[in-house]
Amino acid sequence: MLTDKVAIITGAGHPMGIGRAIAARLAGEGALVVLTDIEAARDGLLEGCQTLQADGVRARHFVMDVTVPDQVSSVLKSVAKQLGRIDILVNNAGIGGGSSQLMEIQREDFQRTLDVNLMGTFNCCQKVIPYLLSNPADNNQRGSVVNIASLCGLGAIADIPIAYTASKFAVVGLTKAMALEYADKGIRFNAVCPGAVNTSMREQLFTRIAEEQGISPQQAQALEDETIALGRGAEPAEIAASVAYLAGPSASYVTGLAMPVAGGMAAGL
Ligand SMILES: NC(=O)c1ccc[n+]([C@@H]2O[C@H](COP(=O)([O-])OP(=O)(O)OC[C@H]3O[C@@H](n4cnc5c(N)ncnc54)[C@H](O)[C@@H]3O)[C@@H](O)[C@H]2O)c1
């Protein structure tokens, strides 16, 4: 259980996204959840927060672009002031932009993908550390960070944007380096590596593959589903369950893990 823990989730504005499911799951375990996302997702943030509150959940929402360090600082400061502490950070914000081919990808798309997926995760981790360190130790634990990487952070998979793969490998590396540095200070860092998850990001992937290969999005999905042992993409709640495990006390001896949650999909090259 995560009773009375304060958890911040980035990229939690999209109604069908993994972030929203994570917020609901952590709240279901007793956490006070803070949903954050970019300005363009403000309506989704508000709606998500109100839906949780209607279910009796203690939820807040803030606009926070993870690529803007000052904005991250100011939101974390407000959260700590309003809610008294921060215990859990889930770095879920991500984009999948650009081509899967080296000679096709635009430099700006590559840079933007690194800015959001890697630097955004770095910004939030660096800014949250003082708050986690200031928590009193509970069974030697002061806080937990879960980064949403990808199966593409463990191996290169065909048709996935190359910048996305590079960024998620970097998120896994960052997670492990931070886990090592903060293990004896009571802060655990782990990564969840989803395979295919049924969100708008997956729909966009099929739209692009369909255009590139002259097939329908449904055919593109069927082709990918065939590569998954369980024969289907995950629902966001199935990813959220692993986040709740890694964030909570059941995983007190787990740090530096990059955990595939991929239905038996192969991790690629
Ligand atoms: N859907 C999949 O198949 C899949 C597979 C593996 C990993 N993932 C990862 O899961 C995470 C969530 O993805 P999703 O599938 O729910 O997609 P999604 O597009 O629904 O969610 C991503 C969220 O990140 C937000 N975001 C984008 N840029 C941001 C920024 N600069 N600052 C803050 N928020 C920002 C978006 O507004 C959006 O709400 C991502 O990190 C993604 O890479 C998804």
Ligand as a Chemical Component Dictionary entry (heavy atoms), coordinates in Angstrom:
data_LIG
# 
_chem_comp.id                   LIG 
_chem_comp.type                 NON-POLYMER 
_chem_comp.pdbx_formal_charge   0 
_chem_comp.three_letter_code    LIG 
# 
loop_
_chem_comp_atom.comp_id 
_chem_comp_atom.atom_id 
_chem_comp_atom.alt_atom_id 
_chem_comp_atom.type_symbol 
_chem_comp_atom.charge 
_chem_comp_atom.model_Cartn_x 
_chem_comp_atom.model_Cartn_y 
_chem_comp_atom.model_Cartn_z 
_chem_comp_atom.pdbx_ordinal 
LIG N1  N1  N 0  2.172  3.188  -25.876 1  
LIG C1  C1  C 0  3.201  2.357  -25.984 2  
LIG O1  O1  O 0  3.140  1.368  -26.769 3  
LIG C2  C2  C 0  4.446  2.576  -25.164 4  
LIG C3  C3  C 0  5.425  1.541  -25.176 5  
LIG C4  C4  C 0  6.575  1.727  -24.428 6  
LIG C5  C5  C 0  6.759  2.874  -23.687 7  
LIG N2  N2  N 1  5.816  3.859  -23.702 8  
LIG C6  C6  C 0  6.075  5.067  -22.914 9  
LIG O2  O2  O 0  5.020  5.294  -22.011 10 
LIG C7  C7  C 0  4.941  6.691  -21.716 11 
LIG C8  C8  C 0  3.500  7.157  -21.875 12 
LIG O3  O3  O 0  3.125  7.009  -23.230 13 
LIG P1  P1  P 0  1.607  6.788  -23.715 14 
LIG O4  O4  O 0  1.613  5.618  -24.615 15 
LIG O5  O5  O -1 0.674  6.840  -22.570 16 
LIG O6  O6  O 0  1.433  8.056  -24.665 17 
LIG P2  P2  P 0  0.632  9.422  -24.481 18 
LIG O7  O7  O 0  0.978  10.222 -25.673 19 
LIG O8  O8  O 0  -0.794 9.145  -24.177 20 
LIG O9  O9  O 0  1.276  10.044 -23.160 21 
LIG C9  C9  C 0  2.427  10.823 -23.166 22 
LIG C10 C10 C 0  2.131  12.090 -22.403 23 
LIG O10 O10 O 0  3.333  12.847 -22.307 24 
LIG C11 C11 C 0  2.980  14.199 -22.415 25 
LIG N3  N3  N 0  4.121  15.027 -22.778 26 
LIG C12 C12 C 0  4.702  15.173 -24.013 27 
LIG N4  N4  N 0  5.690  16.077 -23.953 28 
LIG C13 C13 C 0  5.747  16.508 -22.647 29 
LIG C14 C14 C 0  6.549  17.441 -21.977 30 
LIG N5  N5  N 0  7.500  18.144 -22.597 31 
LIG N6  N6  N 0  6.333  17.644 -20.654 32 
LIG C15 C15 C 0  5.365  16.947 -20.000 33 
LIG N7  N7  N 0  4.556  16.070 -20.600 34 
LIG C16 C16 C 0  4.753  15.838 -21.919 35 
LIG C17 C17 C 0  1.882  14.217 -23.465 36 
LIG O11 O11 O 0  1.131  15.423 -23.428 37 
LIG C18 C18 C 0  1.083  12.975 -23.103 38 
LIG O12 O12 O 0  0.020  13.255 -22.220 39 
LIG C19 C19 C 0  5.926  7.380  -22.668 40 
LIG O13 O13 O 0  7.134  7.664  -21.981 41 
LIG C20 C20 C 0  6.150  6.335  -23.734 42 
LIG O14 O14 O 0  7.389  6.496  -24.373 43 
LIG C21 C21 C 0  4.656  3.728  -24.427 44 
# 
loop_
_chem_comp_bond.comp_id 
_chem_comp_bond.atom_id_1 
_chem_comp_bond.atom_id_2 
_chem_comp_bond.value_order 
_chem_comp_bond.pdbx_ordinal 
LIG N1  C1  SING 1  
LIG C1  O1  DOUB 2  
LIG C1  C2  SING 3  
LIG C2  C3  SING 4  
LIG C2  C21 DOUB 5  
LIG C3  C4  DOUB 6  
LIG C4  C5  SING 7  
LIG C5  N2  DOUB 8  
LIG N2  C6  SING 9  
LIG N2  C21 SING 10 
LIG C6  O2  SING 11 
LIG C6  C20 SING 12 
LIG O2  C7  SING 13 
LIG C7  C8  SING 14 
LIG C7  C19 SING 15 
LIG C8  O3  SING 16 
LIG O3  P1  SING 17 
LIG P1  O4  DOUB 18 
LIG P1  O5  SING 19 
LIG P1  O6  SING 20 
LIG O6  P2  SING 21 
LIG P2  O7  DOUB 22 
LIG P2  O8  SING 23 
LIG P2  O9  SING 24 
LIG O9  C9  SING 25 
LIG C9  C10 SING 26 
LIG C10 O10 SING 27 
LIG C10 C18 SING 28 
LIG O10 C11 SING 29 
LIG C11 N3  SING 30 
LIG C11 C17 SING 31 
LIG N3  C12 SING 32 
LIG N3  C16 SING 33 
LIG C12 N4  DOUB 34 
LIG N4  C13 SING 35 
LIG C13 C14 SING 36 
LIG C13 C16 DOUB 37 
LIG C14 N5  SING 38 
LIG C14 N6  DOUB 39 
LIG N6  C15 SING 40 
LIG C15 N7  DOUB 41 
LIG N7  C16 SING 42 
LIG C17 O11 SING 43 
LIG C17 C18 SING 44 
LIG C18 O12 SING 45 
LIG C19 O13 SING 46 
LIG C19 C20 SING 47 
LIG C20 O14 SING 48 
# 
